[in-house]
Amino acid sequence: MASSHPFELRWGIISTGKIARSFVADLLIDPKSRNVHDVVHKVIAVGSRNLATAEEFVNEYVKCEKSIRAYGSYGEVYADKDVDVVYIGTPHAFHYENALGAIKAKKHVLCEKPVTLNAAELRSLLDAAKEQGVFFMEALWTRFLPITMEIKKLAESDCGLGEPVALQADLSIYFRLDELPKTHRLLDPYLGGGALLDLGPYPLLWAILALYEHPSNKNSRPSHVTGAMLRTPLTGVDRSTSFIVTFGTTSSSASNTLAAQAVLSCNFHTPSFQDGVVIRYENGVIVVHAPIFRPKAFTVQWYDPDEPGDIVHEDIERFDYVGNGMYFEADEVARCVRDGKMESEVWGHDKSLLEMMIFDEIRQQNGYEFPPGVEKVDSGQYTLCKHNHPSPAPGK
């Protein structure tokens, strides 16, 4: 018989930066406000590299929860017996070591995007999580928003749109790089800086949702990936990156899998345009309005079957949320932990691995290497797409 009480998931928070502040603020919102009654969240501990910063975070951002413990190290959060799951919001160059520390302490993990610097680091974490029997997920919160769920449901229904054939997605933010210190996480190669890893997960997410996840794709990986980078002379990290992800064969003897292409971009040096994502189908189009990491509206247009491109019907769907909406991914973690799952069915390990393999390949194609020691596990060979014939990583 199911319990009448909601399952309570107890969180330890690693890092006290902006993203951690947003996540904790959302955790503290009553789940009933979003009509969620089966799970609740409790923040148990906050860890920083010094105690004063952790105490300041607790006092300023979680005033209503005086019982929260402030720790001056991450290890103390991992060791706290009352912590069930650790949220990791540190710069992504530290995700691997932070996540590994939590996993070894037998804690479940929700790790911010990009989950690691390369696919080899992620495989290592997944092996460790399996060995320790803990849940692990990348915190790509956009995937869990109701608007994203509705777009997927519509696109895969018998609504007349037909098969997806092309997708364009961009996330650009004008960060005024010239005004930032070179040690800023966006610019510092020692912190894994650059547009691809920082912004790239969001446009790629929409390609994975609309193309990789589409039933016609039958879980097939891309057949080809190609990318180009523009570096900033300030520190050498990529200021903008554009990449094309192709699904399906290019041969004349086409297979029965999906045949579609995504053109994706991310840029530190210009604002986004309003139509952040355009998903083009045989018989219509879905336009996701910016910002693509937290859209509040999408437009669906159906074409005249006799005059392709002529719009015969249009719907606009609008959504809004209390807070930022990061609690939807937290609810998913709680349900998975409650049910004894090792990964989410919504954003599973295969999708995070695909993301990191695509990024590995783009970096390899453009000779973009982080300084020695930044990547904790050697990325080795790049083998995502058999048609790309990438060369080995340096030193191989």
N, C-alpha and C positions, 0 to 999 in steps of 0.2 A: 504494500500500500504506500503510495507516495506521501511524503511528509507535507504537512500543512504549513510548515515554516520554510521561508526562503533559505537557500544555501548561502552561507556567508563566506566570502573569499577574503583572506587577510593579506594585505599588500605590504611589501617593503619597496621603497623607492630609492633608486640609485641615481644621483645627480640632482642638482638644485637649479638647473637652468630653465630657460623659457619653456621648453617643451614639457619638462617635468611639472612645472607650475600649471600648465594647461591641463595635463593629464590628471593631476591630483584634484584640481578644481572640479573636473567632470566626475571623478570618483565620488566626490562628496555630495553630488546632486542625488536627491531621492529617486531611486529607480521607478517608483510609482508615477513620477511625473512623465515618464515615457511609456507607461503602461506595462512595466516589467515587474512581476510579482514573484518570480521563482528564484532570483538571485539578488544578493546585496553585497556591497563592498565596504571594507574597513581598512583604513590606512593604519598600520602598526608602527612602522619605522621609516625614517628618512636618513640616508647616509650621504655624507660629503667627504671631501678630502681633508676638511678640518671641522671641528665640532661647532665653532661659532657660526659657520655658514649654514650648517644643518639646523641649528637652533633658530637662526634668523628665518629660515624657510618655514619651519613649523610655526613660529610666532606670527609671521606675516601672512602666510597662505593657507594655513589650516587652523585658524583661531578657534574654531568650534570643536576641535579635537585635541584637547590638552593632554590626553593620555599618550599621544604619539611620541615615540622615543627618537631622540636625535643622536646620531652617531657620527664620530669624526673619522670613520673609515668605512669602506664598503664591506670589508670582511665581517664587521660586527652585525651588519644587516643580514648577511648570509647565515650567520651563526644564531640569529634570534629564533628561538624555538617556536615563537608564535607567528612567524612569517610563513605563509604558504607559497606565495609567488613573488618574484622580484621583477619590477619594471625597470628597464635599463634605458636611461635617457642621456647617456654620456655621448660625446662626439664619437662618430662611427669608427674611428681608428682604435677605440678602446672597447668596442662591442665584444670582440672575441674574448679578450681576457676577462672582462666583467661577466659575460654570460657563462664562461667556463667556470669561474669561481662560484657562481650561484648554483650551477648544475652539480658541481662536485659536492656542494652542501645539501644536495637533494632537494633543491627548490625548483618549482616550476618557473618558467621564464617567459616574459613578454619583452622583446628587444626591439627598440626603435629601428626604423628604416634608415639607410640600408642596413640589413641585418648584420653584414660583415663587409670586409673590404674585397673579398674574392670568394669564389665558390669553394675553394679548398678549405678556407676557414669555416665556412658554413657546414660542409660535410663533417669536419672534425667535431663541431658542436652537436650535430645531429647524432653522431656516433656516441658521444658522451651522454646526451640526453637519453638515448635508448638504453645505454648501459646502466644509468642511474634510475631509469623508469620514471622520468619526469616529462611533463608537457613543455613544448617549446613552440613559440610562434613569433614571427616578425610582426611588428606593430604598424601594418599598413592600414590605418584606421579608415581610410576612404572606402575600402572594400566592404566595410560593415555598415555604412550609412544606409538608411532606408531608401534614399534616392538611387543609390547604386544597385541595391537589391531589386528595385522596381524596374530599372533599365534592363537588367539582365533577364528578369522575368518576361518583360515585354518582347525583347529581342528574340528570345528563344521560344516564344509562343506562336500560335498560328494566327498572327495578326495581319498577315499580308505583306510584310516587309521583304520576305525572301531571305536569301543567304547574304551574309556580310561579304563585301568585296574590297573595301578600302577603308582606311581609318587615318585621320590626322589628329594629333594631339600635341599640345605645347604647354609647357609651364615656364614662364619667364618672369623674373623679378628684378627690378632695377635696384641693385644693392649699393650703388655708388662706391665701387671697389676702391677708387682712388682715395676715399676718405677713411677706409678701414685700415687698422694696423695689419701688417703682414703676418702677424701671429693669429689673426682671426681665423676661426674654424673654416670659413669659406675659402680662405686664401692659403692657409698653411698646408703644404704637402705632408708634413709630419702628422697632421690631424686628418688626413685623407681628403683634403679640400678639393674643390672643383664642382662644376655644375652637374656632371653626370651622376655622381653618387648622391649629391645633396638633393637635386630637383628631379633627376631622371626617373626615380621609382614611380612618380605619379603619372606621367604620360605612358610609361610602360605598363603600369597597372591597368589602364583602360584597354590597351592592346591585348593583354592577357585575358581580361574579362570578356571582351567582345570577340576575340579570335581564338585564342588558345582554349578557353573554356567552352566555346560553342560546340554543341553536340556533333556538328558536321566535321569538326577537326579531329575527333576521336583520340584526344590526348596526345596528338603528334606535336613534336617540337618544331620550331621554325626550320625551314629548309635552307634559309640564307639570312645572314645578318651583315650589314655593312654600316660603318659610321665614319664621321669626320669631326675633328675637334679644332676649335680655335682657342689657343692658349692666351692667357694674359701675361705680358712681360713682367708684371709685378713679382710673381712667384713661380710662374710656369704651370700653374694648374689650369684646367680647361675653363675658359670663360663661357663658352657655349659649345654644345655638342648636338649634332643632328644624326639620326640613325634610322635605317629602314629595316624592318623585320618582316620577312616574307614567310607565309605559311603555304604549303602545297608545292607540288612539283612544277618545274618550268618546262618539262618535256612535253612533247605532243601527245604521248600516251598517258594522259592525266589519270591520276588515281582517284579514288572516290572520297578522298579527304577534302577538307576545305581548301580553297584557293583564294587567298586574300593577302593584302599587304598593308602594313602600318608604317606611316611616315611620322616620326617622333622627334621632338626637339626640346631642349632646355637651355636657358640663357640667364646669366647673372646681370646682363647689361642693358635690359630693356623691359618695359612692363609687358604683361600678358595681354592678348587681345580677348575680346568678349567670348567668342566661340572657341572655348578651350579645347573641346573634343568634338570632332565630326565623324560619325560612324555611318558609312554609306553602304546601303543595301541594294539588292537588285531592283526593289520596287519602292524605295524611299530612303529616308535619312533620319538619324537621331543626332541632335545637336545638344551637347552638354555645356551649359553656360559656365563661364569662369566664376570663381577660381576652381580649378579642376580637383583640388585636394578636398574641397568642401563645397560642392555646388549646391545651389538651392532651387535650381530649375533646369528642366530639359524640354526640348521641343521635338516633336515627332511629325514628320511630313510623309504623306503617301503620294506616289506619283500616279498619273493617268497611265493605265496599261497600254493605251494606244499611242500616247505621246510621252515617252520617257523624259522625265525631268519637269514636266508640268505638274504642279501641285494640285491635287483634287481635295485633300483634306489635311488639316493641321490641328494638333493638340499640344497644349503647353501644360506641363505638370510642375507644381511648385511645392517645395518642402521647407520646413524650418525646424530648428532644434533649440532646446534650452542649452546654454553653454556652447561648447564647440562640437559636441557629438562624439568625443573620443570614448565615451562610456559604452558605446555599442560594441567596440572591440573588447572592452573589459568584460562585458556581459558574455561574450563568446568564450573568453578564457575561463570565466567562472563555470559556465555550463560544461565545457570540456573537462575541466578538473573534477567537477562533481561527478561526471559520467565516466571517469577513468580513462579518458582519451589522451593519446600522446601528441596529437596534432589536430588542427581544425580542418573540417571538411570544406570550409569556405575559403580559407587562405592556407592551404596545406604546404608541406615542406617542398613538394615538387614545384610549386609556383615561386617560392623564394629562391630555390636552386636555379630555376630557369632565369629569373631576374639577374642573379649574380653571374651566371654563365654568359648571358648576353653582355653584361657590363665588362666582364673579363675580356670577351672577344673584341669589343670596341676599343678598349684600352690597348690590347695587344696590337690591333691593326694600326693604331696611331702612335705606338711606341711610348705610351704614357705609363711611366713607372713611378711608384712612390719611393722615397729614400730607403736605403737598406734598413731592415729591421722594423719597418712600419707594418708590413704584412707579416703576421705571426706564423702563417702556414704557407709554404711555397705553392703558388698557383699552378706550376707545372705546365703541361700541355693544354692547349685550348681545343676542345673537341665537340663544341656544341653543334656545329653544322658541318655535315660531311662535305658539302659543296664549297665551303669557304677555303679549305686547304690552308689553315693558318700555320705559320711557322712556330717552332718551339719558343717558349719563353727564354729570355736571355740566360745563358749559362747552362742550358740543357743540351 
